[in-house]
Amino acid sequence: MTEETPPHPEDPYGIAKQAVEQELRVCKEMFGLDYVIFRPHNVYGERQNIGDKYRNVVGIFMNQILQGKPMTVFGDGSQTRAFSYIGDVAPIIAEAVDVPEAYNQVFNIGADQPYSVNELAKCVAQAMGIEPAIIHLPPRNEVAEAYSSHEKVRRVFGDRPPYSLEEGLSRMASWVKGHGARQSREFEGIEVTKNFPKAWLETGMVAKQSS
């Protein structure tokens, strides 16, 4: 996907993000307020909430391993994503306020190399120092392949050597081991459960892995 790829969100989460982008453009037109929009994807790293079992697949996997549980994968695990280390994302976002060329622009930001969820699980297990143990859950309704072009962000912010997946996972694993497992909280008071993954509704099962 490039920044020019027309967005067609298919759920309230995606619609909310698109609405914020539209709001920023309108505020520029009406009030002259500059903005910079970043579209990060599948970000992981130190200080991530590994106790959230509904999102952030790397944190979910590491938390499961710390609890002696197998890693859970929706479907056959062939779906691909580019998993982005926080060290490749946060510094550029922080610098943006001092880069006038970035004002009123949209940037994809994150890793270039896509991996399947199965490949990710093996890499996480290696970073945590264990043999991979994986359980496959029923598939979710999700895009099979999703990753972005980052030519634009490199053009404006410069080409920077990225962290490899192995290095990023190693850094996060060291932090996670020092902080220990986290207890996941269940969704409460849900009124509409249609099309929820079954695992989201079962106590003890892990849910959302990637967005």
N, C-alpha and C positions, 0 to 999 in steps of 0.2 A: 504494500500500500504506500502511496505517496501522499503528500499533503493535499494534492488535488483530487485524490480519490473521493468521489461523492459519498458522504456518510449516510448510511441507512440503518440506524439503530433499530434493533428488534426487541428491546426490553426497556423497562423504565430506567434502569441504570444508565444505559447508553443514551437514552433520550435526555436525561438530566445533564449529562456532560455536553451534549450538543447544544442544549438550551443555554448553558453558561457561555459557550463560545459566541452564540448569537447575542447574548446580553452584552458581552464585552465589545463587540463590534458596534452595537447600537449606542453604547455609552461613549465610544470614540466619536461617532457621528454627531451625537446630541451635545456632549459636554466637553469634547476634546481630550478625553482621558486615554492616554496611551496604555497599551497592553502587550503582553507576550504570552502566547498560548503554547504550552508544551503538551505533547501527547506521549507520555511514557507508557511502556507496556511490560507487564510481568516483572516488576522490579522486586528484587530480594536483597537482603544484606543484614548486617548487624543492626540490632535494636528493632527489628521487625517483630510484630506481635505473632509469635508462633502458636499462641493459644487460640487464635481465630481459625476454627475448623471449616469455615465457609469460603475462604479465599486465601490466596498466596500459597501456591503449591509447594514451594521449597520449604517454607516454614511448617506446613502441614506434615510433609515427609519427615523433617528433622524431629518434630515433636513426637510423631509416632515412633520413630526409632528410639528416642530417649525413654519412651514408655514400654519398650520391648514389643511393640506391635508391628505387624507388616505394613508396608506402604500400600495405600489404596489408590487405584487408578480407574477412572471412568472409561468404560469401553475397552477397546483392545490396546490403547496407549499409543496408537500410531499418529494421533493428532500432534501437530508441530506448532511450537511457539519459539520466539527468541527471548530467552530469559536474561534480564538486564540487571547487572550488579549496580548497587546504589552509588558506588564510587565513579561510575561512568555517567551518572544522571544528575545527582545533586549539585556538583560543582558548577555545571553549565547553567542550571536553573538559577543558582545563587548569583552568577556573574551577569545574568541577562539584563539587570537593571542598569548596568554600566556599558551596555552595548547598544547604542542608538540604532544600529543597522537591524537589530532584532525587533524593534518596536513595531507593533501592529502586524506581526507575522505569526504564522502557525508552524510549529516544528515537531516532527516525529523525533523521539529521542529514546535511545536504548541500544540493545545488542543487535548486531547484524546477522549472526549465525543462528539459524533455527535448529532446534533439537526436538525429537519426539519426546513425549512424556515418559515413555519407557526408557529412553536414553538418559533423560534427566534423573529418573529414579536410580539408575545404576551409578550415575555420577555422585548423587547425594549419598548413597550408601558408601561409596569409596571415601568421600570426604569425612564421613562419620566413622570410618574404620570398621565397617561390617560387611558381610555378604548380603546382597540385595534379597529381600523377601517381599513379594508383591502379590496383592489380591486384586482381581479385576471386578469392578462393580458394573451394574448395567450402564450403558452409555447415556450421556446427556445430549440434549439438543444443542450442539455447538459447532462452530466452524472447524473444518478439518485442518486447515492451514491458515495461520495468521501471523504475519511479521511485516516489518515496515522498511522502507528506504530511508536512509539518513544522510543523503547527499546534501540536502539543504542545510541541516544543522552544522555539518562539517564546513560548508562554504562560509557560513557566518561566524562560527565560533572556532574554526580551525580543526585540523585533523589531529586527533589525540589517540595514542595507543590504548586500546581497550583492555580491560581485565578479561582473561579467558574464563570460561565457565568453571574450569577446575580451580583456578585461583580464587575467584569470587566465592565459590562454595566452600573452599578451605577456610577463608577468612570468616565466613558466617558460621561455619561449623565450630570453629574455635570459640567464638562468642557464645554460641548456643550451649556448648558443653559446660562453659563456665557459669551459665545462668540456670540450667536445668529445665526440665519439662514444665509445661504450663497446662492447667486444666481448661478445657474448652467449655464455653458457655453455649447452652442451647438457645435457639430462637424461641421466643415466648409470645403468646397471644396472637399467633398467626391465624387470620381468618380465611385467607384464600390459599389453598395448597395445590391447586391444579397446576400440573406440569412441573412441580418441584421434583428434583431428583429424590428417589426413594430414600437414599442415604441421609438426606437432610432431615428427614422426619423420624429417623430411627436413633435412639439414644446409643451412644458409643460408636457410631459410624462417622466417618469423616466426609465432609462435603466439598464445597466448591474449590477447584484446584487452579483454574486459570480463567481469565476474562478476556 
